[in-house]
């Protein structure tokens, strides 16, 4: 399997790790499809361009982390056989989306999710799995759980991927895997350990992983255990990453100075399911120099006009930008002020000072549902209104002289807030505020708005009114709202929630 970690390579939502570079390793070689089944087993079931099902209470038995190496820098697991109640709920949720029903072939609450997903992968695999039958070749040995770990590669190479799939019968698993890999030119390594089959690119990698996990399994890694305990219910799918170790393992081109500047950190998240929504809940531990002084972005969004179709807000942006700017200079050994001097001379905007002025104590961007006279968009800035107005004037001048865009910018302000909008009346409406936070759509989508550093919200019905293509999409019509929130839980620490609500 290629050494990429599904879920650990992106930036944590909190932004606590500006030094961590996105991991996009070059492939070692063309290994074909290691095992199309693993695409189902190891990460997510994503259908119809984003419809996700998740969440189940775990049954007994060892998790994949018990048979994967303790030096893993990233990990993802999936429970393939949720309890009956959760399975029914997941199927009912999926069946709200016409494309999901059609693509997976869902017919009732009694469908076998593993079989449906395998058939989907088989269909996408063309001739590679043509001879494989789920009932005969997979179901007799396939267990309930699977996991994948990224472990540091040899001699500074990119991390290796180690897959652990729970099995019910080793003999039948061997026969089934032989058939699954029949068309693979480079057969993956394989070994059995404590009720799991371990798979990777080659046999030496598998043997090393099995040996390492016997004395030092990931489940006994102190950082991993602490994070997963703090996360709580692991849901249908869960993820974990040691962000510093992952960055160092993947960053072959980092200098010694950059390596030393990477802060300790980790993150964990779980995908969970309820009758009405899918939720990604997570925690982040990062650079303790990141300190949050203001955290009322939720209140800012909650007091926006009731006609809001979408909004995003961040608190303490001025302070957080200052910290991030310092961290970037430290990590890269750069003088960003010198690097942005020409930008200032060319465009008249001073970085980061002008941006800090706009972000201020609280900053929000909001879009209104009403588009009869053109899109209504506003930026609400709780900052020094006079300083912010001067920066907005620079932006307005830049747009009029350097582009062909004819975007109107109208202002409204009071003693602590400036609103810049595409419409004068809308600027005044956003400044005055409303009761968005009292709507059921908002409360369902953003349950953790209190004391949030960042909040986002989308009313799907409101957005569909702005876009004819969305309004005619049957899957989109099944969605009600979505939201995210990030809260500071300590210096360099945060939790986050991302939720999508169906009708």
C-alpha positions as CSV (number, residue, x, y, z in Angstrom):
1,X,0.0,0.0,0.0
2,X,1.3,3.5,-0.7
3,X,2.6,5.2,2.4
4,X,0.0,7.9,2.7
5,X,-2.1,8.5,5.8
6,X,-5.8,9.1,5.2
7,X,-6.7,11.7,7.6
8,X,-3.4,12.9,9.0
9,X,-2.0,14.9,6.1
10,X,-4.3,18.0,6.3
11,X,-4.2,21.1,8.5
12,X,-6.0,20.8,11.9
13,X,-9.1,23.1,11.9
14,X,-7.8,25.0,14.9
15,X,-4.7,26.3,13.1
16,X,-2.4,25.4,16.0
17,X,0.3,24.0,13.7
18,X,1.2,26.6,11.1
19,X,4.6,24.9,10.7
20,X,3.2,21.6,9.6
21,X,3.4,21.2,5.9
22,X,0.8,19.2,4.0
23,X,2.1,15.8,3.3
24,X,2.0,14.9,-0.4
25,X,4.6,12.2,-0.8
26,X,5.7,11.0,-4.2
27,X,4.9,7.4,-4.8
28,X,7.7,4.9,-4.4
29,X,6.5,2.9,-7.4
30,X,3.3,2.0,-9.2
31,X,1.9,-0.8,-7.0
32,X,-1.5,-1.1,-8.6
33,X,-4.5,-1.5,-6.4
34,X,-3.1,-3.0,-3.2
35,X,-6.6,-4.2,-2.2
36,X,-9.7,-2.3,-3.4
37,X,-11.4,-3.8,-0.3
38,X,-9.1,-1.8,2.0
39,X,-10.4,1.4,0.5
40,X,-13.7,0.4,2.1
41,X,-12.2,-1.1,5.3
42,X,-9.7,1.5,6.3
43,X,-11.1,5.0,6.0
44,X,-14.5,6.4,5.0
45,X,-17.7,5.5,3.2
46,X,-18.2,8.6,1.1
47,X,-21.1,8.4,-1.4
48,X,-22.7,10.8,-3.9
49,X,-20.1,13.5,-3.6
50,X,-20.2,13.8,0.2
51,X,-23.0,11.9,1.8
52,X,-21.5,10.2,4.8
53,X,-22.8,7.6,7.2
54,X,-21.1,7.0,10.5
55,X,-21.3,6.2,14.3
56,X,-21.8,3.0,16.2
57,X,-21.2,1.9,19.7
58,X,-18.2,-0.5,19.8
59,X,-18.7,-4.1,20.6
60,X,-16.0,-6.0,22.6
61,X,-12.7,-7.3,21.4
62,X,-9.4,-5.7,20.4
63,X,-9.2,-2.6,18.3
64,X,-6.8,-2.5,15.3
65,X,-4.5,-0.3,17.4
66,X,-3.7,-3.4,19.5
67,X,-2.0,-5.1,16.5
68,X,-0.4,-2.0,14.9
69,X,3.1,-0.6,15.8
70,X,3.4,1.8,18.6
71,X,5.7,4.1,16.6
72,X,2.8,5.0,14.2
73,X,2.6,8.7,13.4
74,X,-1.0,8.4,12.0
75,X,-3.9,6.1,12.4
76,X,-7.5,5.6,11.1
77,X,-10.0,2.9,12.0
78,X,-13.5,1.9,11.0
79,X,-16.0,-0.4,12.5
80,X,-17.6,-2.4,9.7
81,X,-20.5,-3.9,11.7
82,X,-22.3,-1.4,13.9
83,X,-25.0,-2.5,16.3
84,X,-28.4,-3.2,14.8
85,X,-30.0,0.1,15.9
86,X,-27.1,2.2,14.6
87,X,-27.0,0.2,11.4
88,X,-30.6,0.9,10.7
89,X,-30.2,4.6,11.5
90,X,-27.2,4.8,9.2
91,X,-29.1,3.2,6.3
92,X,-32.1,5.4,6.8
93,X,-29.9,8.5,6.8
94,X,-28.2,7.4,3.6
95,X,-31.5,6.6,1.9
96,X,-32.5,10.2,2.2
97,X,-30.1,10.9,-0.6
98,X,-31.3,9.6,-4.0
99,X,-27.8,9.3,-5.4
100,X,-26.6,7.2,-2.4
101,X,-29.5,4.8,-2.9
102,X,-28.8,4.4,-6.5
103,X,-25.0,4.2,-6.4
104,X,-24.7,1.8,-3.4
105,X,-27.9,0.0,-4.3
106,X,-29.7,0.5,-1.0
107,X,-33.1,-1.2,-0.8
108,X,-34.0,-1.5,2.9
109,X,-32.8,-1.4,6.5
110,X,-31.6,-5.0,6.2
111,X,-28.9,-4.3,3.6
112,X,-25.4,-5.5,4.5
113,X,-23.3,-2.4,4.4
114,X,-20.1,-4.3,3.9
115,X,-21.5,-6.2,0.9
116,X,-23.0,-3.0,-0.7
117,X,-19.7,-1.1,-0.3
118,X,-17.7,-4.1,-1.6
119,X,-19.9,-4.3,-4.7
120,X,-19.4,-0.6,-5.2
121,X,-15.6,-0.9,-5.1
122,X,-15.8,-4.0,-7.3
123,X,-17.8,-2.1,-9.9
124,X,-15.2,0.7,-9.9
125,X,-12.3,-1.8,-10.2
126,X,-13.3,-3.1,-13.6
127,X,-11.8,-6.6,-14.4
128,X,-9.5,-6.7,-11.3
129,X,-12.2,-8.1,-9.0
130,X,-14.4,-9.6,-11.6
131,X,-13.9,-13.2,-10.3
132,X,-14.3,-12.2,-6.6
133,X,-17.7,-13.0,-5.0
134,X,-18.5,-11.3,-1.7
135,X,-20.5,-14.2,-0.2
136,X,-18.0,-16.9,-1.2
137,X,-14.6,-15.1,-1.0
138,X,-15.0,-12.3,1.5
139,X,-17.9,-12.7,3.9
140,X,-16.7,-16.0,5.4
141,X,-13.6,-14.5,6.9
142,X,-14.1,-10.7,7.1
143,X,-14.4,-9.4,10.7
144,X,-15.9,-6.2,11.9
145,X,-13.0,-3.8,12.2
146,X,-10.1,-2.5,10.2
147,X,-7.4,0.1,10.7
148,X,-4.5,1.6,8.9
149,X,-1.4,3.2,10.4
150,X,1.4,5.3,8.9
151,X,4.8,4.4,10.4
152,X,8.2,6.1,9.7
153,X,9.8,4.7,6.5
154,X,13.3,3.3,6.3
155,X,16.3,5.6,5.9
156,X,14.2,8.8,5.9
157,X,11.9,7.6,3.2
158,X,8.2,8.4,3.2
159,X,6.1,6.7,5.9
160,X,4.8,3.1,5.2
161,X,1.2,2.2,5.4
162,X,0.3,-0.8,7.5
163,X,-3.3,-2.2,7.2
164,X,-4.9,-4.4,9.9
165,X,-8.2,-6.2,9.0
166,X,-10.0,-8.3,11.5
167,X,-10.6,-11.9,10.4
168,X,-12.8,-14.7,11.6
169,X,-10.9,-17.6,9.9
170,X,-7.3,-17.4,8.9
171,X,-7.5,-20.2,6.3
172,X,-10.5,-18.7,4.6
173,X,-8.9,-15.3,4.8
174,X,-5.8,-16.6,3.0
175,X,-7.9,-18.1,0.3
176,X,-10.0,-15.0,-0.1
177,X,-7.0,-12.6,-0.1
178,X,-5.3,-14.8,-2.7
179,X,-8.3,-14.3,-4.9
180,X,-8.4,-10.5,-4.2
181,X,-4.8,-10.1,-5.1
182,X,-4.8,-12.5,-8.1
183,X,-4.4,-9.6,-10.6
184,X,-1.8,-7.7,-8.6
185,X,1.7,-7.7,-10.1
186,X,3.4,-6.9,-6.9
187,X,1.7,-8.9,-4.2
188,X,1.6,-7.2,-0.8
189,X,3.1,-8.8,2.3
190,X,0.7,-10.6,4.7
191,X,0.8,-12.0,8.2
192,X,-1.7,-12.9,10.9
193,X,-1.6,-11.4,14.4
194,X,-4.2,-11.8,17.3
195,X,-7.2,-12.1,15.0
196,X,-6.1,-9.6,12.4
197,X,-4.4,-10.0,9.0
198,X,-1.6,-7.4,8.6
199,X,-1.0,-6.1,5.1
200,X,1.6,-3.8,3.6
201,X,3.8,-3.2,0.5
202,X,6.1,-6.1,1.1
203,X,6.8,-9.0,3.5
204,X,9.7,-7.4,5.4
205,X,7.6,-4.4,6.2
206,X,4.8,-6.6,7.5
207,X,7.1,-8.8,9.5
208,X,8.7,-5.7,11.1
209,X,5.3,-4.3,12.0
210,X,4.1,-7.5,13.5
211,X,7.2,-7.9,15.6
212,X,7.1,-4.2,16.8
213,X,3.4,-4.4,17.7
214,X,3.9,-7.5,20.0
215,X,6.1,-5.5,22.5
216,X,5.0,-2.0,21.7
217,X,1.5,-1.8,20.2
218,X,-0.1,1.6,19.3
219,X,-2.8,1.0,21.9
220,X,-0.1,1.4,24.6
221,X,1.4,4.6,23.0
222,X,0.9,7.1,25.8
223,X,0.1,10.1,23.5
224,X,-2.4,8.0,21.5
225,X,-4.1,6.6,24.6
226,X,-4.5,10.0,26.2
227,X,-5.9,11.5,23.0
228,X,-8.4,8.6,22.4
229,X,-9.5,8.7,26.0
230,X,-10.1,12.4,25.8
231,X,-12.0,11.9,22.5
232,X,-14.4,9.5,24.1
233,X,-16.8,7.6,21.8
234,X,-14.8,6.6,18.7
235,X,-17.8,6.3,16.5
236,X,-18.0,4.5,13.2
237,X,-14.7,6.0,12.1
238,X,-11.9,7.5,14.1
239,X,-8.5,9.2,13.3
240,X,-5.4,10.1,15.2
241,X,-2.1,11.8,14.3
242,X,1.1,12.7,16.1
243,X,1.4,16.0,14.1
244,X,5.0,16.6,14.9
245,X,6.2,13.1,14.2
246,X,4.1,13.0,11.0
247,X,5.6,16.3,9.8
248,X,9.1,15.1,10.5
249,X,8.5,11.7,8.9
250,X,7.1,13.3,5.8
251,X,9.3,16.4,5.6
252,X,12.4,15.1,4.0
253,X,13.3,18.5,2.7
254,X,13.0,20.3,6.1
255,X,16.2,21.9,7.4
256,X,17.5,21.2,10.9
257,X,16.2,24.6,12.0
258,X,12.8,23.9,10.6
259,X,12.7,20.5,12.2
260,X,13.6,22.0,15.6
261,X,10.8,24.6,15.2
262,X,8.0,22.1,14.7
263,X,6.0,22.1,17.9
264,X,4.8,19.0,19.8
265,X,1.2,18.2,18.9
266,X,-1.4,15.7,18.1
267,X,-5.0,15.4,17.1
268,X,-7.9,12.9,17.2
269,X,-11.3,12.9,15.7
270,X,-14.3,10.6,15.3
271,X,-17.1,10.5,12.8
272,X,-20.5,9.9,14.6
273,X,-24.0,9.4,13.4
274,X,-27.4,10.5,14.7
275,X,-30.8,10.1,13.1
276,X,-30.7,13.7,11.8
277,X,-27.0,14.5,11.3
278,X,-23.5,13.3,10.7
279,X,-20.9,14.8,13.0
280,X,-17.1,15.0,13.1
281,X,-15.9,15.7,16.6
282,X,-12.2,16.2,17.4
283,X,-9.5,17.5,19.7
284,X,-6.2,19.2,18.9
285,X,-3.1,19.7,21.0
286,X,-0.5,22.0,19.6
287,X,1.9,24.9,20.1
288,X,1.3,26.3,23.6
289,X,2.4,29.7,22.4
290,X,-1.0,30.0,20.8
291,X,-3.1,31.8,23.4
292,X,-6.7,32.9,22.8
293,X,-7.9,36.1,24.6
294,X,-11.4,36.4,23.0
295,X,-13.8,33.6,22.1
296,X,-17.2,34.8,21.3
297,X,-17.4,34.1,17.6
298,X,-20.6,32.0,18.3
299,X,-22.3,35.1,19.8
300,X,-21.3,37.1,16.7
301,X,-22.9,34.7,14.3
302,X,-25.9,34.1,16.5
303,X,-26.7,37.8,16.4
304,X,-26.6,38.1,12.6
305,X,-29.8,38.8,10.6
306,X,-32.4,36.0,10.5
307,X,-32.1,36.0,6.7
308,X,-28.5,34.8,6.7
309,X,-27.7,32.0,4.2
310,X,-24.1,31.5,5.4
311,X,-21.6,33.0,7.7
312,X,-18.1,32.4,9.1
313,X,-16.7,34.3,12.1
314,X,-13.4,34.2,14.0
315,X,-12.5,35.8,17.4
316,X,-9.2,37.2,18.5
317,X,-8.0,37.3,14.9
318,X,-5.5,40.2,15.5
319,X,-3.7,38.2,18.2
320,X,-3.8,34.9,16.5
321,X,-2.4,36.4,13.3
322,X,0.4,38.0,15.2
323,X,1.2,34.6,16.7
324,X,1.0,32.8,13.4
325,X,3.2,35.4,11.7
326,X,5.9,34.9,14.4
327,X,5.7,31.2,14.1
328,X,6.0,31.3,10.3
329,X,9.1,33.5,10.6
330,X,10.6,31.1,13.2
331,X,9.8,27.9,11.2
332,X,11.1,29.2,7.9
333,X,13.9,31.4,9.2
334,X,12.3,34.3,7.2
335,X,11.9,38.0,7.6
336,X,8.3,38.3,6.4
337,X,8.3,42.1,6.8
338,X,11.2,42.3,4.3
339,X,9.5,39.8,2.0
340,X,6.2,41.7,2.0
341,X,7.8,45.2,1.5
342,X,7.4,45.1,-2.3
343,X,3.8,44.0,-1.8
344,X,3.2,47.1,0.3
345,X,4.8,49.3,-2.2
346,X,2.8,47.8,-5.1
347,X,-0.6,47.6,-3.5
348,X,-0.6,50.0,-0.6
349,X,-1.5,47.4,2.0
350,X,0.8,46.8,4.9
351,X,1.1,43.2,6.1
352,X,0.3,42.0,8.6
353,X,-0.8,45.3,10.2
354,X,-3.7,46.1,7.9
355,X,-5.0,42.6,8.1
356,X,-4.8,42.6,11.9
357,X,-6.8,45.8,11.9
358,X,-9.6,44.2,9.9
359,X,-9.6,41.0,12.0
360,X,-9.6,42.9,15.3
361,X,-11.5,41.4,18.2
362,X,-14.2,39.7,16.1
363,X,-14.5,39.3,12.3
364,X,-17.3,37.8,10.3
365,X,-18.3,37.4,6.7
366,X,-22.0,36.9,6.0
367,X,-24.1,36.2,2.9
368,X,-27.9,37.0,2.8
369,X,-30.6,34.8,1.3
370,X,-32.1,37.7,-0.7
371,X,-30.4,38.1,-4.0
372,X,-33.1,40.0,-5.9
373,X,-30.9,43.0,-6.4
374,X,-27.6,41.0,-6.6
375,X,-25.7,39.1,-3.9
376,X,-25.7,40.7,-0.5
377,X,-22.4,40.1,1.2
378,X,-21.0,41.9,4.3
379,X,-17.9,41.8,6.5
380,X,-18.5,42.7,10.1
381,X,-15.4,43.9,12.0
382,X,-15.4,44.5,15.7
383,X,-12.2,46.6,15.9
384,X,-11.2,50.2,15.8
385,X,-13.7,51.5,13.2
386,X,-11.6,54.5,12.1
387,X,-8.5,52.4,11.4
388,X,-10.6,49.7,9.7
389,X,-12.4,52.2,7.5
390,X,-9.0,53.5,6.3
391,X,-7.9,49.9,5.4
392,X,-11.2,49.3,3.6
393,X,-10.6,52.5,1.7
394,X,-7.3,51.1,0.5
395,X,-9.0,47.9,-0.7
396,X,-11.7,49.9,-2.4
397,X,-9.1,52.0,-4.2
398,X,-7.2,48.9,-5.2
399,X,-10.3,47.2,-6.7
400,X,-11.2,50.3,-8.7
401,X,-7.8,51.0,-10.1
402,X,-6.2,47.5,-10.5
403,X,-9.2,45.4,-11.6
404,X,-12.2,45.5,-13.8
405,X,-14.5,44.5,-10.9
406,X,-17.2,46.9,-10.1
407,X,-18.0,45.8,-6.6
408,X,-19.9,48.4,-4.5
409,X,-18.6,48.8,-0.9
410,X,-21.0,50.5,1.4
411,X,-20.2,51.2,5.1
412,X,-22.1,51.3,8.4
413,X,-20.5,51.8,11.8
414,X,-20.9,52.5,15.5
415,X,-18.4,53.1,18.3
416,X,-16.9,49.6,18.1
417,X,-17.9,48.0,14.8
418,X,-17.5,48.6,11.1
419,X,-19.6,46.8,8.5
420,X,-18.6,46.8,4.8
421,X,-21.2,45.4,2.5
422,X,-22.3,45.3,-1.1
423,X,-25.5,47.2,-0.2
424,X,-26.0,50.2,2.2
425,X,-29.2,48.9,3.7
426,X,-27.7,45.4,4.2
427,X,-24.6,47.0,5.9
428,X,-27.0,48.7,8.4
429,X,-29.0,45.5,8.8
430,X,-25.8,43.5,9.7
431,X,-24.7,46.2,12.1
432,X,-28.1,46.2,13.8
433,X,-28.1,42.4,14.1
434,X,-30.8,39.8,14.4
435,X,-31.7,36.5,15.9
436,X,-30.1,33.9,13.7
437,X,-29.0,31.9,16.8
438,X,-32.6,31.3,17.8
439,X,-33.4,29.3,14.7
440,X,-33.6,25.5,14.9
441,X,-31.4,25.1,11.9
442,X,-28.6,27.1,13.6
443,X,-28.9,25.3,16.9
444,X,-28.9,21.9,15.3
445,X,-25.9,22.7,13.1
446,X,-23.8,24.5,15.7
447,X,-24.3,22.9,19.1
448,X,-21.0,24.1,20.5
449,X,-21.3,27.8,19.6
450,X,-20.7,29.0,23.2
451,X,-17.2,30.3,23.8
452,X,-16.1,29.4,20.3
453,X,-13.0,30.9,18.6
454,X,-14.3,30.2,15.1
455,X,-17.8,29.4,13.9
456,X,-19.3,28.7,10.5
457,X,-22.9,28.1,9.4
458,X,-24.8,27.3,6.2
459,X,-28.5,27.3,5.6
460,X,-28.8,25.0,2.6
461,X,-32.3,26.2,1.6
462,X,-31.0,29.8,1.7
463,X,-28.0,28.9,-0.5
464,X,-30.2,27.1,-3.0
465,X,-32.1,30.3,-3.5
466,X,-28.9,31.9,-4.7
467,X,-28.0,29.1,-7.1
468,X,-30.4,27.5,-9.6
469,X,-28.2,24.4,-10.0
470,X,-28.3,23.7,-6.3
471,X,-32.1,24.2,-6.1
472,X,-32.6,21.5,-8.7
473,X,-30.3,18.9,-7.0
474,X,-32.3,16.2,-5.3
475,X,-29.5,15.2,-2.9
476,X,-29.0,18.8,-1.9
477,X,-32.7,19.1,-1.2
478,X,-32.3,16.5,1.6
479,X,-29.9,18.8,3.5
480,X,-31.0,21.3,6.1
481,X,-28.0,23.0,7.5
482,X,-24.3,22.6,8.4
483,X,-22.0,24.2,10.8
484,X,-18.6,24.0,12.5
485,X,-17.2,25.4,15.7
486,X,-13.7,25.5,17.3
487,X,-13.2,26.2,21.0
488,X,-10.0,26.9,22.8
489,X,-9.6,24.4,25.8
490,X,-6.1,25.7,26.8
491,X,-3.0,27.3,25.4
492,X,-2.4,25.6,22.1
493,X,-5.4,23.2,22.7
494,X,-8.8,23.1,21.1
495,X,-11.8,21.0,20.3
496,X,-13.9,21.2,17.2
497,X,-17.2,20.0,15.8
498,X,-18.3,19.8,12.2
499,X,-21.9,18.8,11.7
500,X,-24.2,18.3,8.6
501,X,-27.9,18.1,9.3
502,X,-30.5,16.4,7.1
503,X,-34.2,17.2,6.9
